[in-house]
Amino acid sequence: MNAFRLDNKTVLVTGASSGLGAHIAKVLARQGAKVLLAARRGPQLAEQVDAIRKAGGDAAALSMDVTKPDSVEQAFAEIETEHGGIDVLISNAGVATEPRKFIDTDEDAWQFQLQTNLSGAWRVARAATQQWIASSRPGVVVNVGSIYGLRTGVLKVAYNVSKAGVVQLTRSMAMELVRHNIRVNCLCPGWFLTAINADYFATESGARYEKSIPMGRLGRLEELDGPLLLLASDASSYMTGAELVVDGGMVHKAI
Ligand SMILES: NC(=O)c1ccc[n+]([C@@H]2O[C@H](COP(=O)([O-])OP(=O)(O)OC[C@H]3O[C@@H](n4cnc5c(N)ncnc54)[C@H](OP(=O)(O)O)[C@@H]3O)[C@@H](O)[C@H]2O)c1
């Protein structure tokens, strides 16, 4: 079980101010990692950092907007000078709009999801990779994809495409970076209740949808812990380019 520990590792988690990212940061800190929590909302980040420190963990906040090249560049400069670089990147920042048909998907909705979920993941992973290669340091990337990168889902074409891009980004990075001792895998959650979907699951349609999940319920955040730690740690030392699905069976359900 020691392979799952993250002692002496520094881990960057993007989108760590709420939801999955905030939970993931706590799990990593409990496994011994120093965790750098990145997002745009400073007060929410400070709250999460505070909670980790109060529980005896090591954490710091980083301001980062993954859609802005300057912001990512500045954050990685700070990572190098203030924190001595990172060992693991959990690329989790992501957004979704309310459900809408393909023909009603306007420029703003398309760009918002593609820029954050796909271009943001590419931008942050490239910055991490550049630092690792420049210092001949090994690295681990866990991209947070979605089952909607692997199957279709109605009324969310831009989101589906962004996450399919994240899956392909994972595979392509994995093949190119294996020679630099950098592993890249993709965690593909199904449905977990967070701010990204809370409005939907409060509706009747959301409740019906929840029942249609093969396991009949949403995932609990702690049910991501094992799969996440596998991909983030040396326990997955022979895995790269893989997708790990955590979804109560949803990815195989016929529509
Ligand atoms: N919840 C699910 O069921 C589910 C299922 C599959 C995949 N996912 C994926 O899991 C990830 C986290 O989602 P969540 O459910 O935890 O939603 P959430 O609670 O809304 O969290 C999204 C996080 O992303 C950050 N973020 C958004 N835009 C950003 C930007 N431009 N720059 C930096 N950070 C940004 C937000 O922080 P700031 O607003 O403070 O910047 C926030 O911390 C997403 O990639 C999502 O697609 C979620």
The ligand as a Tripos MOL2 file, in Angstrom:
@<TRIPOS>MOLECULE
LIG
   48    52     1     0     0
SMALL
NO_CHARGES

@<TRIPOS>ATOM
      1 N1        -19.3030   16.6000  -11.0890 N.am      1 LIG1
      2 C1        -19.3600   15.6200  -11.9870 C.2       1 LIG1
      3 O1        -20.3090   14.8100  -12.0060 O.2       1 LIG1
      4 C2        -18.2710   15.4760  -13.0040 C.ar      1 LIG1
      5 C3        -18.2840   14.3340  -13.8180 C.ar      1 LIG1
      6 C4        -17.2800   14.1700  -14.7650 C.ar      1 LIG1
      7 C5        -16.2840   15.1150  -14.8780 C.ar      1 LIG1
      8 N2        -16.3030   16.2100  -14.0720 N.ar      1 LIG1
      9 C6        -15.2130   17.1660  -14.2590 C.3       1 LIG1
     10 O2        -14.6270   17.4460  -13.0060 O.3       1 LIG1
     11 C7        -14.0320   18.7420  -13.0450 C.3       1 LIG1
     12 C8        -14.4750   19.5410  -11.8170 C.3       1 LIG1
     13 O3        -15.8690   19.7880  -11.9060 O.3       1 LIG1
     14 P1        -16.8000   19.9020  -10.6270 P.3       1 LIG1
     15 O4        -17.9330   18.9930  -10.8350 O.co2     1 LIG1
     16 O5        -15.9890   19.7970   -9.3880 O.co2     1 LIG1
     17 O6        -17.3750   21.3880  -10.8050 O.3       1 LIG1
     18 P2        -17.1870   22.7280   -9.9260 P.3       1 LIG1
     19 O7        -17.4950   22.4750   -8.4950 O.co2     1 LIG1
     20 O8        -17.9630   23.7520  -10.6620 O.co2     1 LIG1
     21 O9        -15.6390   23.0180  -10.0280 O.3       1 LIG1
     22 C9        -15.0350   23.5160  -11.1810 C.3       1 LIG1
     23 C10       -13.6700   24.0430  -10.7920 C.3       1 LIG1
     24 O10       -13.0140   24.4860  -11.9870 O.3       1 LIG1
     25 C11       -12.5100   25.7840  -11.7480 C.3       1 LIG1
     26 N3        -12.4670   26.5620  -12.9730 N.ar      1 LIG1
     27 C12       -13.4730   26.8230  -13.8450 C.ar      1 LIG1
     28 N4        -13.0480   27.6360  -14.8250 N.ar      1 LIG1
     29 C13       -11.7340   27.8770  -14.5750 C.ar      1 LIG1
     30 C14       -10.7400   28.6460  -15.2200 C.ar      1 LIG1
     31 N5        -10.9860   29.3510  -16.3270 N.pl3     1 LIG1
     32 N6         -9.4900   28.6740  -14.6840 N.ar      1 LIG1
     33 C15        -9.2250   27.9810  -13.5580 C.ar      1 LIG1
     34 N7        -10.1190   27.2510  -12.8930 N.ar      1 LIG1
     35 C16       -11.3580   27.1940  -13.4060 C.ar      1 LIG1
     36 C17       -13.4430   26.4000  -10.7100 C.3       1 LIG1
     37 O11       -12.7280   27.3780   -9.9580 O.3       1 LIG1
     38 P3        -12.8680   28.9760  -10.0960 P.3       1 LIG1
     39 O12       -14.2770   29.2650  -10.5590 O.co2     1 LIG1
     40 O13       -12.5600   29.4570   -8.7120 O.co2     1 LIG1
     41 O14       -11.8220   29.3710  -11.0840 O.co2     1 LIG1
     42 C18       -13.7360   25.2010   -9.8290 C.3       1 LIG1
     43 O15       -12.7350   25.0600   -8.8460 O.3       1 LIG1
     44 C19       -14.4580   19.3750  -14.3780 C.3       1 LIG1
     45 O16       -13.4150   19.2160  -15.3140 O.3       1 LIG1
     46 C20       -15.6630   18.5260  -14.7820 C.3       1 LIG1
     47 O17       -15.8610   18.5260  -16.1560 O.3       1 LIG1
     48 C21       -17.2620   16.4220  -13.1440 C.ar      1 LIG1
@<TRIPOS>BOND
     1     1     2 1
     2     2     3 2
     3     2     4 1
     4     4     5 ar
     5     4    48 ar
     6     5     6 ar
     7     6     7 ar
     8     7     8 ar
     9     8     9 1
    10     8    48 ar
    11     9    10 1
    12     9    46 1
    13    10    11 1
    14    11    12 1
    15    11    44 1
    16    12    13 1
    17    13    14 1
    18    14    15 2
    19    14    16 1
    20    14    17 1
    21    17    18 1
    22    18    19 2
    23    18    20 1
    24    18    21 1
    25    21    22 1
    26    22    23 1
    27    23    24 1
    28    23    42 1
    29    24    25 1
    30    25    26 1
    31    25    36 1
    32    26    27 ar
    33    26    35 ar
    34    27    28 ar
    35    28    29 ar
    36    29    30 ar
    37    29    35 ar
    38    30    31 1
    39    30    32 ar
    40    32    33 ar
    41    33    34 ar
    42    34    35 ar
    43    36    37 1
    44    36    42 1
    45    37    38 1
    46    38    39 2
    47    38    40 1
    48    38    41 1
    49    42    43 1
    50    44    45 1
    51    44    46 1
    52    46    47 1
@<TRIPOS>SUBSTRUCTURE
     1 LIG1         1 GROUP 0 **** ****
